[in-house]
Amino acid sequence: ILIKRIVSCIFILRRQETLLDKISEKINSFIAKMDYETASYGMIKNPPNAWNYIVFSRDRLQRSDKSPNDFNRKYRIVLVHEDCVPEGDELALMKAMKEIPRLNLAKEDIIYDYAVNPKTKNVVEMAVLTFAETIKGYEVK
């Protein structure tokens, strides 16, 4: 009887696939066709010599303008590429992300940012895309 209880507890504690997991899977299938390294969540501790990679994270949870019980969870996906992000990669990424249920392109501009890779001294361009998940009917008491 004790063994059965432990097994049932383990089953209950198993984590459900989150939207972040789905984003990661979709990005990894996207980069298999492109010139990027493996996708990572949050910050990269040891970036590769050539800064051609994608990072993503949750950005914020924002109350919707339409209803006090609706929210938008924002996700940020950043294409990082030495020299410049190849033209059209942003659009290809948007198309890939559109396949994920409940995830939509946010009504925010794509932001381009720049840095210098200290290892190669090359300019690095970053395209920051924001996506949103709508959460309806969540009552905050």
Helices and strands as residue ranges (DSSP letters): H 2-13, H 19-31, E 40-41, E 53-63, E 71-82, H 89-97, E 103-105, E 111-116, E 123-135
